[in-house]
Amino acid sequence: MGIKLFATDLDGTLLNSDDKISKRNADAVHAAIAAGIIVTFATGRMYCSAVKYAEKINMDVPLVTYNGALIKSTAGKVYNEEYISEDVVKAFVDYCAHKQWYLQVNSNDKLYFPTYLQRSADYEKSTGIKGETVGWHGLSEKTANVAKMLFVTDAYAQKDMREKLEAENGMICEMTHRFAGKVTLVRSKKGLIEVTSPMVSKANALRFLAKHFGFGMDEVMAIGDGNNDLPMLETAGKSAAMGNAAANIKAACDYVVDTNDNDGVAEALYKYVLL
């Protein structure tokens, strides 16, 4: 049975190291759409960040954003929403303020900082989205329609990782225990720990879209490179890991393609989907 739904991660997958979609990748995506395949971006990014890439290559498709907390088309049709409870957001922010753990909040598809640091500027640059600095008290009031909160740690723009990763692991364990059943924490890439509602994952988003369009999971293919991609890669009927993915991601997938700087998504589409 052929693939009818193709889900691609953005960072480290469809996007190259310059945060751009190459012409070959764009051409492959358009070829898939022309063949009747639904293509979706499945990303931890904000909707307002992800939609810019879809618009650049003239795609009107459902976009899985915030790791699945918001599924919304390029044209603005909302398929599904799953926000963190407002009381949980406030308690989480207040606890991070007490610990002085730098946290960003995405409320109503906008970006808020407690204080503006170099990592804030780096994050703005990587996403193309400008945030607003509101202080810790102001951050605790940004509780409406929170699709994601995000720890941006010291490791985000640094190379010396071992000690930083140990600190991140401790943070993840502590907050997972303290907010058990209320949020899910996952490290998406170096220095980024994403916090979402417990039922949110790229895997659940793929299940939702497959059911919505009447497809079986054996008709779904996913491609990615990070730990937040792993659930959807394991859930999809077929999966491909990028050449730049870690060994555990490659081991979980049916195929391994070239890197994000060498059009791995196009390779996956031409070799395994557009047969």
RAKAMO-V956011 format. One record per residue. N is the residue number from 1. RES is the residue in three letters. NEAR is the number of other ideal C-beta (glycine too) atoms within 12 Angstrom. Layout:
n:N res:RES near:NEAR
n:N res:RES near:NEAR
This chain:
n:1 res:MET near:14
n:2 res:GLY near:21
n:3 res:ILE near:35
n:4 res:LYS near:30
n:5 res:LEU near:42
n:6 res:PHE near:50
n:7 res:ALA near:54
n:8 res:THR near:54
n:9 res:ASP near:49
n:10 res:LEU near:45
n:11 res:ASP near:37
n:12 res:GLY near:37
n:13 res:THR near:52
n:14 res:LEU near:49
n:15 res:LEU near:38
n:16 res:ASN near:28
n:17 res:SER near:15
n:18 res:ASP near:12
n:19 res:ASP near:24
n:20 res:LYS near:22
n:21 res:ILE near:34
n:22 res:SER near:29
n:23 res:LYS near:15
n:24 res:ARG near:26
n:25 res:ASN near:40
n:26 res:ALA near:28
n:27 res:ASP near:21
n:28 res:ALA near:34
n:29 res:VAL near:39
n:30 res:HIS near:24
n:31 res:ALA near:23
n:32 res:ALA near:36
n:33 res:ILE near:27
n:34 res:ALA near:15
n:35 res:ALA near:20
n:36 res:GLY near:18
n:37 res:ILE near:31
n:38 res:ILE near:34
n:39 res:VAL near:45
n:40 res:THR near:48
n:41 res:PHE near:52
n:42 res:ALA near:54
n:43 res:THR near:46
n:44 res:GLY near:46
n:45 res:ARG near:46
n:46 res:MET near:42
n:47 res:TYR near:41
n:48 res:CYS near:29
n:49 res:SER near:37
n:50 res:ALA near:42
n:51 res:VAL near:33
n:52 res:LYS near:26
n:53 res:TYR near:39
n:54 res:ALA near:36
n:55 res:GLU near:22
n:56 res:LYS near:23
n:57 res:ILE near:30
n:58 res:ASN near:17
n:59 res:MET near:32
n:60 res:ASP near:20
n:61 res:VAL near:35
n:62 res:PRO near:37
n:63 res:LEU near:46
n:64 res:VAL near:52
n:65 res:THR near:44
n:66 res:TYR near:47
n:67 res:ASN near:54
n:68 res:GLY near:47
n:69 res:ALA near:45
n:70 res:LEU near:43
n:71 res:ILE near:39
n:72 res:LYS near:32
n:73 res:SER near:28
n:74 res:THR near:28
n:75 res:ALA near:16
n:76 res:GLY near:17
n:77 res:LYS near:18
n:78 res:VAL near:19
n:79 res:TYR near:29
n:80 res:ASN near:29
n:81 res:GLU near:27
n:82 res:GLU near:30
n:83 res:TYR near:31
n:84 res:ILE near:40
n:85 res:SER near:22
n:86 res:GLU near:21
n:87 res:ASP near:16
n:88 res:VAL near:29
n:89 res:VAL near:35
n:90 res:LYS near:28
n:91 res:ALA near:22
n:92 res:PHE near:39
n:93 res:VAL near:41
n:94 res:ASP near:23
n:95 res:TYR near:27
n:96 res:CYS near:34
n:97 res:ALA near:23
n:98 res:HIS near:14
n:99 res:LYS near:20
n:100 res:GLN near:13
n:101 res:TRP near:32
n:102 res:TYR near:34
n:103 res:LEU near:44
n:104 res:GLN near:44
n:105 res:VAL near:48
n:106 res:ASN near:42
n:107 res:SER near:35
n:108 res:ASN near:21
n:109 res:ASP near:32
n:110 res:LYS near:24
n:111 res:LEU near:38
n:112 res:TYR near:38
n:113 res:PHE near:34
n:114 res:PRO near:35
n:115 res:THR near:26
n:116 res:TYR near:22
n:117 res:LEU near:22
n:118 res:GLN near:18
n:119 res:ARG near:29
n:120 res:SER near:29
n:121 res:ALA near:20
n:122 res:ASP near:23
n:123 res:TYR near:35
n:124 res:GLU near:23
n:125 res:LYS near:18
n:126 res:SER near:31
n:127 res:THR near:33
n:128 res:GLY near:23
n:129 res:ILE near:27
n:130 res:LYS near:19
n:131 res:GLY near:35
n:132 res:GLU near:23
n:133 res:THR near:22
n:134 res:VAL near:25
n:135 res:GLY near:18
n:136 res:TRP near:26
n:137 res:HIS near:15
n:138 res:GLY near:20
n:139 res:LEU near:35
n:140 res:SER near:29
n:141 res:GLU near:20
n:142 res:LYS near:36
n:143 res:THR near:26
n:144 res:ALA near:19
n:145 res:ASN near:26
n:146 res:VAL near:42
n:147 res:ALA near:46
n:148 res:LYS near:47
n:149 res:MET near:49
n:150 res:LEU near:50
n:151 res:PHE near:39
n:152 res:VAL near:43
n:153 res:THR near:36
n:154 res:ASP near:27
n:155 res:ALA near:28
n:156 res:TYR near:31
n:157 res:ALA near:23
n:158 res:GLN near:20
n:159 res:LYS near:12
n:160 res:ASP near:14
n:161 res:MET near:20
n:162 res:ARG near:12
n:163 res:GLU near:15
n:164 res:LYS near:24
n:165 res:LEU near:22
n:166 res:GLU near:16
n:167 res:ALA near:23
n:168 res:GLU near:32
n:169 res:ASN near:20
n:170 res:GLY near:20
n:171 res:MET near:32
n:172 res:ILE near:28
n:173 res:CYS near:17
n:174 res:GLU near:21
n:175 res:MET near:31
n:176 res:THR near:22
n:177 res:HIS near:15
n:178 res:ARG near:22
n:179 res:PHE near:31
n:180 res:ALA near:14
n:181 res:GLY near:13
n:182 res:LYS near:26
n:183 res:VAL near:41
n:184 res:THR near:35
n:185 res:LEU near:39
n:186 res:VAL near:35
n:187 res:ARG near:34
n:188 res:SER near:40
n:189 res:LYS near:38
n:190 res:LYS near:27
n:191 res:GLY near:30
n:192 res:LEU near:38
n:193 res:ILE near:43
n:194 res:GLU near:43
n:195 res:VAL near:45
n:196 res:THR near:41
n:197 res:SER near:34
n:198 res:PRO near:24
n:199 res:MET near:24
n:200 res:VAL near:38
n:201 res:SER near:35
n:202 res:LYS near:49
n:203 res:ALA near:32
n:204 res:ASN near:28
n:205 res:ALA near:46
n:206 res:LEU near:46
n:207 res:ARG near:31
n:208 res:PHE near:33
n:209 res:LEU near:39
n:210 res:ALA near:34
n:211 res:LYS near:19
n:212 res:HIS near:21
n:213 res:PHE near:23
n:214 res:GLY near:12
n:215 res:PHE near:28
n:216 res:GLY near:20
n:217 res:MET near:28
n:218 res:ASP near:18
n:219 res:GLU near:27
n:220 res:VAL near:42
n:221 res:MET near:44
n:222 res:ALA near:52
n:223 res:ILE near:56
n:224 res:GLY near:53
n:225 res:ASP near:45
n:226 res:GLY near:36
n:227 res:ASN near:32
n:228 res:ASN near:43
n:229 res:ASP near:50
n:230 res:LEU near:32
n:231 res:PRO near:31
n:232 res:MET near:51
n:233 res:LEU near:43
n:234 res:GLU near:27
n:235 res:THR near:33
n:236 res:ALA near:45
n:237 res:GLY near:30
n:238 res:LYS near:34
n:239 res:SER near:43
n:240 res:ALA near:42
n:241 res:ALA near:41
n:242 res:MET near:41
n:243 res:GLY near:27
n:244 res:ASN near:29
n:245 res:ALA near:35
n:246 res:ALA near:24
n:247 res:ALA near:13
n:248 res:ASN near:16
n:249 res:ILE near:34
n:250 res:LYS near:26
n:251 res:ALA near:15
n:252 res:ALA near:27
n:253 res:CYS near:34
n:254 res:ASP near:23
n:255 res:TYR near:28
n:256 res:VAL near:28
n:257 res:VAL near:37
n:258 res:ASP near:28
n:259 res:THR near:26
n:260 res:ASN near:37
n:261 res:ASP near:23
n:262 res:ASN near:19
n:263 res:ASP near:31
n:264 res:GLY near:39
n:265 res:VAL near:50
n:266 res:ALA near:36
n:267 res:GLU near:29
n:268 res:ALA near:46
n:269 res:LEU near:37
n:270 res:TYR near:24
n:271 res:LYS near:23
n:272 res:TYR near:30
n:273 res:VAL near:38
n:274 res:LEU near:25
n:275 res:LEU near:16
